Amino acid sequence: MPAKRYIVSLTSEERQSLEKLTKTGIAAAAKINHAHILVKADVNHPDGGWKDQAISDAFKISTRTIERVRQRFVEESLDDALVPRQRHSLKLRRLDREAEAHLVAREINNPFQINETLTLYTYLTQLLRGCANDFAQDQRRAKSRR
């Protein structure tokens, strides 16, 4: 197994704060898990310096998560390592009746050319982009008529 790239070395104050966090249990579960990882990975403590697989087995956390926490601690800071990164998920909007009618009318008037490489996702993405532009133009026209 190759040598660890990111060595966790905590000060006594950092270790005490992490141990307090893990013992009180008053925090988000992910934050407590990350604190456990850092405490067990600390090379400055006799009880620390665990290997990633041992931490994974003890706390039922993937080794990849342990590697990421180590890396964030070394490259960024303790606070950054405790809090998982935000997930940037796609937020889908629901269509109201007017937008849905517009979508159907647009598709009837200008059928999209489907080929073998076009997936349903890309088809819908392109369709909705075009519809959003058309719908925005219709809304601007309606406002200017008022």
Steps between C-alpha positions, in 0.01 A plus 500: 500500500646842407592750769227738608500820305307706754622456858265627771691670780272667757600742773385418852233774481366369170493145635316606817237690301448201267473255791247730667302514175495121467408439865218756526346395169334838455576563134413370156577132449744569218688751715530246783619233254764736363612579856534126572710462185736781596540379860584145392729615217703735725863386506590713806294291743577147623144386427503664156675431174247241384505381142210597276366146483493471882309829527264384227429173680454667838261776391346353182630786286642453152876525460451761229319725750785453745752596231299813413478607865876454543565700185269786598660517846852523356424730206233722654421506873345311787167679460486421128584135563213465749228626268424297185501689172169621366350283233397691194195316386278587213181662621214428268214742465146387443316625198180689551213448257594792280863386464392143435259612227777708348734200507249276325415765238867561426569129455200455269602794281875423491560128554846427628719284278595190699814312410676198651745699713233720660405388848173581668683732740662705223175506307305634798776744590504650152122502484462678832773752420324592179167509677632721777630748244172496305297531818710794622455675165124443515488644850696810389264548205196467724637760741577743221141469367348599834 
